[in-house]
Structures are given as C-alpha cells and as structure tokens.
C-alpha cells in the first residue's frame, strides 16, 4: 500500500481547518481522508475503521485533544494509531504533555503546506516501517511457535517407527494417572532382533522394527497407545487394569510372532515376551512401568507374566545375593565341600569333587544353583573361581602331607565358562600347580557342556594345553545341554560324567538304562572313562557297574562333606558288598 492510500482522519472543531487540510491532502493524491469536527465522534469512527494517522487539534470543546488521546489509548492500547497534534500553541508544557501521551509530531497553525505534507509523510513512513517490523515479528513468532511444536512432537516420537517414544509414553501415563480410572501396561521385549542386526544390518533391523510395530498396532483398539520404550522394547498403555483382559490382549499380540516375519524376500525370526502390570486408581508412572518390566519373563520360560509382589521379592532377593557375592570369599563366607568318588569295581575311594558352598551371615546357606549363575553373569565368578583353585590346591597339599592321598586319588574342581575363556587360564593353572609342587595326577577339572559350547575354539585351545600336561578333564552334566558328537571327537578330555537325570530312574525306565549304556559305550569308544553322579541306592550302582561305568558319586555313598568330615569319612569307609545287576534293577 502506497502512502497516498493510507486512511487519514482530521479532527478539529474548526471546519475551516478541516477543509484546508482535506483540500491540501487531496491535491497531493491522498485518497482516503476524512474529517470530524466533533471530538466525541472520534472513538466511534476509529472502531468502525481504524485510521493509519490522526491529525488531532488540542483545543476543542467537549473533549480536548488530550482527552481524545487518553480515550483512544484506553480502548485500543498498543493498537492505537499514530497522532500528529494540530495546535497554535507550541509551548513547552503543551509539547511535554502531548509527547508523554505518545504523540509522534506537531503541526502548527496557520498551516504551512510543505511542512504539513513532509511531517505527514515522515510519520506515515515511520509507521509503515513499524508495521512491516511487526508483521515480520508476527511471522517469526508464528514460525518459531510452529517449529517449537514440531520439535516437541519430534521429541515425543521415535524416528524409526514414528511411534511415541519414552517421553511421549511418560506424558500419556501422567495423563492417565491424573484420571485415576484404571490403567494397564504391557511391557514387550523383542528377542532375536540383535541376530537380525548381526546377519542383515541395521537397515533391515529398522525395517523389521517398523513392520512389527504396524503388526502390533493393528491388534489394538483405538483407546490403546503403543510406543517404543527402548531399542527393542515396546510399551502398550491400556484404559483397563483388569489382569484377565490384559492377559488376553497379550496372547492376542503374541499371535504376531507365531510365524517368521516376511520382509521383502526375507523371512526373519522374531519372538517376544510380555510383562503385565495394572493399577485401578492413581499411580506413579515410573512405578507402573517398573512393575511390568519386573514381570517380564526371562528368556526360555514363560512368554506372558503378570506382576505380583512375589516376583519382585524374588528379584530383589537375587539382587541382594548378587551384591553380596562380591567379596564373599575375602569375608570367609565361602568354603569347599567334598563329595567322594568311588570305583564301581571295588568301591575304593579314588577322589572327590570339590563343591562350592556359601553361608551368608544373614541369608544363611545359599544354593550354588542360585548364586553361581548370578556370579557368572556379573563376572564375580572369575575371582571366586581363582579362590576355589587356591583352596583345592591347599587341601591337596595338606592331605598329602598328612598321608591321606595315594597316587590314585585326585581332587576335581569345577571350572566356569568365563574362566575357561580367559586366554591365560591353562597357563596360569599349570604355573600355580608347579609353584605349589602338586603333581598333575592329584588335580582334575570338570567343565559343563554349556561352558564348552559358549566358545568352542578357545575351550579347545585351553584344554589342549592342559591335556599336554596330563591334567584330567571331565565333561560334566553330559547329555543335558547342547550335546554335540563333534566336540567329543575333537576336544581333549578324559572323562564323561553321566548326569543324575539319567540315573535317578534307572530302576523303572528302560529308556534311561539304554541312554546310560549308550553314553558309557560312547565314552569308551573315544578312550574315556565314565563317572555317574546322583547315585542313591545299590540297584543304581550295580546296574552302572554292569554296563562298564568306572566310577560313581552320590548320596548312596556320601553327601558333599566339609573338609574335616570328609577326612573322617574316608578313614571310616568300608567297601560295600556288591549286588548283581539283574537283582538290583529288576528286583528278582
């Protein structure tokens, strides 16, 4: 808009002055000029059509110029148009009062044509710049507000799946907590996604994540919110805390994982586990999610589990144990127990298995089956394993000095997978035996199948070094893990141990008798001897002896014993009378 198109309003009680200004402005092309000689009409005119500039007389009846300015200021505030005062008196008091009210300029009477036009143009130009600036500011504010809104939305959205992220989910949970009308949470952990990353890369994994997110969303009603809690963890917020309904929904969601995921030309395996929690009233958002995460079943067990206080108590107990493990050997809380090994041919003592025991001052006796997996997971098994080796060697030297060990007696020590994967394990073990001056025949190792399979190549290297120095190695729990005939062929070991799972039902199960015989024959075919563990009666011992099993251990002979009790037991042991295998197993 050009200056001549601006709307000008002349206010003067003298109509002659109004006419003079209107004529002057018309002569110079101003097309939108109006005049008012009654100051009481100014507000109404401005409400109908806001002028771009007011030319205002100060001395007027009814409302003088000051009163008009105050009236317009009160009504329009910052939107009030600029004002040029028309006055015959330019004394300091008039000027100061007018400027204090925001007047932009002054035009003196009688009017000077060039001065009037220049002052009007100056004021309109300045106001035009202000308007442009204000529009730019408004545009900038709108842009910033829009961008801020976009950034806020992005901060609440996962970039890969476009689902709400943890921040967005937390906001939704906070809103649900305020309603206090019942809220359920399903915590979904995706398994095997890491395998997809390793085999196919992150791009395919991201596509798979988007694909499964769409599959899950299709299973949900509109009042459920699906979001991404972590890299492979989804969270679903539902408007119900009913455990039966939540379990039903979880089962419905698991149907998405019944088949491999079809992605382009790939079929990708993916599985899931779901933990469930719910609250009927107000809740703490972090606590509700934590409850669902606690309920998440471990891999290889259930696929769906609802939170209960017992689950949390169990996990807190495990955490307490895991924290207490560190330093347990230094505090004297751990000890070794020894379970005798006997020859099935003549029932003479040929050795013992050193078994770790932990007696905590508050928790009491803790089962190795409970604390050893936790120690392996935390890495504390390395320090504990070193302590076990030291203790076993100490007892070997002690009993040798006391004349309790003959050349056929050995102590077998269990070695964890993480110990076996240490590059210097064999070298360090051999160095310690040499330092303690312990002949290799007095010392043996037992490793589990799972320990071997975790890093077969490295295990082979470590065991080969030990075999070269005639350290006997037994494969423990044979047949209960990921058994492979390949490792029997290639690994240097001297003994297979038949797990108690194949021994306990020998009297009643023909299948277990056949399996025990097969394992024994297999061991003999590769030049190994066999030890059966978990023997509880003479019938089991007799059958195992009949199939060629060389050695045995179990409660039938002795439970694991503290060191002093073990020595006493050895001194008092009398070989048992043999029983025919047929009579023992068949009872006839």
VEXLUMRO-900747 format. One record per residue (C-alpha): x, y, z; residue in one letter. Coordinates in steps of 0.5 Angstrom, whole numbers, plus 2048, in hexadecimal, padded with zeros to 3 digits. Each point is the difference from the previous one (the first is absolute). Layout:
// residues N
XYZa/...
END
This chain:
// residues 588
800800800x/8038077FEx/800806805x/7FA8037FCx/7FB7FA801x/801801808x/7FA802804x/801807803x/7FB803805x/800807801x/7FD802807x/7FF808801x/7FA804803x/8018057FAx/7FD7FD7FAx/8048057FCx/8077FD802x/7FD7F97FFx/7FE8037F9x/8078037FFx/8047F9801x/7FB7FC7FCx/8018047FAx/807800801x/8017F9801x/7FB7FE7FAx/8058057FCx/8057FB801x/7FD7FA7FFx/7FD7FE807x/7FA7FC7FEx/7FD7FD807x/800807804x/7FA801805x/7FF806805x/7FC800806x/7FE807804x/7FD7FD806x/8057FC804x/7FB7FC803x/7FF7FC7FAx/8087FE7FFx/7FF7FA804x/7FA7FD7FCx/8048027FAx/8067FC802x/7FC7FA802x/7FD8007F9x/8068017FCx/807801803x/8048067FDx/8077FF7FFx/801807802x/7FC805804x/8018087FFx/7FE802807x/7FE807803x/802801807x/7FB806802x/7F97FD7FFx/7F9801803x/7FD7F9804x/8067FC7FFx/8078047FFx/8067FC7FCx/8037FD807x/7F97FD802x/7FF7FD7F9x/8077FD800x/7FF7FD807x/7F97FD7FEx/8047FD7FAx/8057FE804x/7FC7FC805x/7FC7FD7FAx/8057FE7FBx/806800805x/8067FD7FBx/7FC8007FAx/7FE808801x/8028047F9x/806805800x/7FE807801x/8028077FEx/7FE806804x/7FD8067FDx/801806804x/801807800x/804800807x/8077FC800x/802802807x/8047FB804x/7FA7FE804x/7FC7FE7FAx/8057FC7FDx/8027FC806x/7F97FE802x/7FF7FE7F9x/8077FC7FFx/7FE7FD806x/7FA7FD7FDx/8037FD7FAx/7FF8067FBx/8057FF7FAx/8018077FEx/7FD807800x/7FD8057FAx/7FF807802x/7FA8047FEx/8008047FBx/8027FA7FCx/8068007FBx/7FF7FC7FAx/8067FD7FFx/8027FF808x/7F97FC800x/8017FC7FBx/8077FE802x/7FE7FF807x/7FA7FB7FEx/8057FC7FBx/8057FF806x/7FB7FE805x/7FD7FB7FBx/8077FE7FDx/8027FE807x/7F97FD802x/8017FC7FAx/8077FD802x/7FD7FE807x/7FA7FD7FCx/8057FC7FCx/8047FE806x/7FA7FE804x/7FE7FB7FAx/8077FE800x/8007FE807x/7F97FD800x/8027FC7FAx/8077FE804x/7FC7FE806x/7FB7FC7FCx/8067FC7FDx/8037FF807x/7FA7FE803x/7FE7FB7FAx/8087FE801x/7FF7FF807x/7FA7FC7FFx/8037FC7FBx/8077FF805x/7FB7FE806x/7FD7FB7FBx/8067FD7FEx/803800807x/7FA7FB802x/8007FC7F9x/8057FA7FEx/8048027FAx/8007F97FDx/7F87FD802x/7FD807801x/7FD7FD806x/800804807x/807800803x/8017FF807x/7FF808801x/7F97FF7FDx/7FE7FA803x/802803807x/7FC8067FEx/7FA7FB7FFx/8017FD806x/800806804x/7F98027FDx/7FD7F9801x/803801808x/7FC806801x/7FA7FD7FDx/8017FA805x/7FA7FC7FCx/8057FA7FFx/8067FF7FCx/8047F97FEx/8078007FDx/8027FA7FBx/808800800x/8027FD7FAx/8077FD7FFx/8027FE7F9x/8057FA7FFx/8057FF7FAx/8008077FEx/807800801x/8017FA7FCx/7FD8047FAx/805805801x/8067FC800x/7FD7FC7FAx/7FD8057FCx/802807802x/7FC806804x/7FC8027FAx/7FD7F97FFx/7FF800808x/7FD807800x/7FB7FE7FAx/7FE7FA805x/7FF804805x/7FB8057FCx/7FD7F97FEx/7FF7FD806x/7FD807803x/7FB8007FBx/7FE7F9801x/7FF801808x/7FC8077FFx/7FB7FC7FBx/7FF7FC806x/7FE805805x/7FA804801x/8008087FFx/800801807x/8077FC801x/8068047FFx/8067FC7FDx/807803801x/8077FF800x/803800807x/8077FD7FEx/8047FE7FAx/7FC7F97FFx/7FB801806x/7F98037FEx/7FB802805x/7F9800800x/7FB804804x/7F97FE801x/7FA803804x/7FF7FA804x/8047FD806x/7FC7F97FFx/8057FB800x/7FC7FB7FCx/7FE8057FBx/808802800x/8027F87FFx/7FB7FF7FBx/8038067FCx/8077FE801x/7FE7F97FDx/7FD8037FAx/8068057FFx/8057F9800x/7FC7FE7FAx/8048057FCx/8067FB802x/7FD7FA7FEx/8048007F9x/8068037FEx/7FF8077FDx/8008017F9x/8048067FEx/8018017F8x/8047F97FEx/8027FE807x/7FD7FC806x/802803806x/7FF7FC807x/7FE804806x/7FD7FF807x/7FD804805x/7FF7FF808x/7FB805803x/800802808x/7F9803802x/7FE805806x/7FA804801x/7FD805805x/7F9802802x/801807802x/805805801x/8077FD7FFx/8078027FFx/8028007F8x/8077FD801x/7FE7FB806x/7FB7FD7FBx/8057FF7FAx/8057FD805x/7FB7FB802x/7FE7FE7F9x/8087FF7FFx/8017FC806x/7FA7FC7FEx/8047FF7F9x/8017F8800x/8077FE7FFx/8027FD7F9x/7FF7F97FFx/7FA7FF805x/7F9804800x/7FE8047FBx/7FB804804x/800802807x/7FC805805x/804804805x/7FF7FD807x/804802807x/8037F9800x/8038017F9x/803807803x/8027FD806x/8047FA7FDx/8038057FBx/802805806x/8037F9803x/8047FF7FAx/803807800x/8017FF807x/8047FA7FFx/8048037FAx/802806804x/8027FB806x/8047FC7FBx/8068057FFx/8057FF806x/7FD7FA803x/8067FC7FFx/804805804x/7FB800805x/8017F9802x/7F87FE7FEx/8027FB7FBx/8037F9801x/8017FA7FCx/7FC7F9801x/8037FA7FDx/7FC7FA7FDx/8037F9800x/8017FD7F9x/8017F8800x/8027FB7FCx/7FA7FC7FEx/8047FA7FFx/8037FF807x/7FC806804x/807803802x/801808800x/8038037FAx/7FF807801x/7FB806802x/7FC8057FCx/802807804x/7F9804800x/7FF807802x/7FC802806x/7FE807802x/7FD801807x/7FE807800x/7FF803808x/7F98037FEx/7FD7FC7FAx/8037F9803x/8027FA7FCx/7FF8027F8x/8007FB7FBx/8058007FBx/7FB7FF7FAx/7FD807803x/807804801x/8047FD7FAx/7FC8037FAx/800807803x/807800802x/8027FD7F8x/7FB8067FEx/804805804x/8077FE7FFx/8017FE807x/8017F97FEx/8078027FEx/802802807x/7FC7FA803x/8037FB7FBx/807802802x/7FE7FF807x/7FE7F97FFx/8067FE7FDx/804803805x/7FC7FD806x/8007F97FCx/8088007FFx/800802807x/7FD7FA802x/8037FB7FBx/807802804x/7FD800807x/7FD7F97FFx/8077FE7FCx/804802806x/7FB7FC805x/8017FA7FBx/7F98007FEx/8008007F9x/8037FA7FCx/8028007F9x/7F97FE7FDx/7FD806804x/7FE8077FDx/7FC806801x/7FB8027FBx/7FF8087FFx/7FA8037FCx/8028057FBx/7FB8057FEx/7FF8027F8x/803807802x/8067FD803x/8017FB7FAx/8008067FBx/806804803x/8068007FCx/8057FE805x/7FB7FB804x/8047FA7FEx/807803801x/7FE803807x/7FD7FA802x/8077FC7FFx/804805803x/7FC800806x/8017F8800x/8078017FFx/801805805x/7FC7FC806x/8047FA7FDx/7FA7FC7FFx/8017FA7FBx/7FA8007FBx/7FD7FA802x/7FE803806x/7FC8057FCx/7FA8007FBx/7FB8047FDx/7F88007FFx/7FD8047FAx/7F98007FEx/7FD8007F9x/7FE807800x/806802802x/8047FD7FBx/7FB8027FAx/800807802x/8078017FDx/8027F97FDx/8068027FCx/803804807x/7FE7FA804x/8047FB7FBx/806804801x/800801807x/7FE7F8801x/8067FE7FBx/805804805x/7FD7FC806x/8007F97FCx/8078017FEx/802800808x/7FB7FB802x/7FB804803x/7FA7FB800x/7FA8047FEx/7F97FD800x/7F98037FDx/7FB801805x/7F97FF7FFx/8017FC7F9x/7F98007FCx/7FC805804x/8038067FCx/8018017F8x/8047FA7FFx/8047FF7FAx/8047FA7FEx/8058057FCx/802802807x/8017F9802x/8047FF7FAx/805806801x/800802807x/8067FD804x/7FC7FD806x/8017FA804x/7F97FF804x/7F98017FEx/7FB800806x/7F97FE800x/7FB805802x/7FC7FE806x/7FA8017FBx/8017F97FDx/8027FD807x/7FA801804x/7FB7FC7FCx/8057FA7FEx/7FB7FB804x/7FA8027FDx/8028037F9x/8027FB7FAx/8028077FCx/804803806x/8047F9800x/8018007F9x/803807800x/8047FF806x/8037FA7FCx/8018047F9x/804805804x/8047FB803x/8027FD7F9x/8018077FDx/805802805x/8037F9800x/8018017F8x/804806801x/8047FE805x/7FD803806x/7FD7FD807x/7F9802803x/7FE802806x/7F9800802x/7FD805805x/7FA800804x/8007F9803x/7FB7FF805x/8007F8801x/8037FA7FFx/7FC7FE7FAx/8028067FCx/8077FF802x/8007F87FEx/7FD8027F9x/8058057FEx/8067FC802x/7FD7FA7FCx/8008057FAx/807801801x/800807803x/806801804x/7FE805806x/7FB803804x/7FE805805x/7F9802803x/7FC800807x/8017F8800x/807801802x/800807803x/7FD8077FFx/8058057FFx/804801807x/804805803x/8087FF7FFx/8017FD807x/7F97FC800x/8037FD7F9x/8067FE803x/7FD7FD806x/7FB7FC7FBx/8067FE7FBx/8037FD807x/7FA7FC801x/7FE7FE7FAx/7FF7F87FEx/7FF7FE7F9x/7F87FE7FFx/7FE7F97FEx/7FF7FF7F9x/7F97FF7FDx/7FE7FC7FAx/7FE8057FBx/7FA7FC7FEx/7FD7FF807x/802808801x/7FC8027FAx/7FA7FB7FFx/7FF7FE808x/8017F97FFx/
END
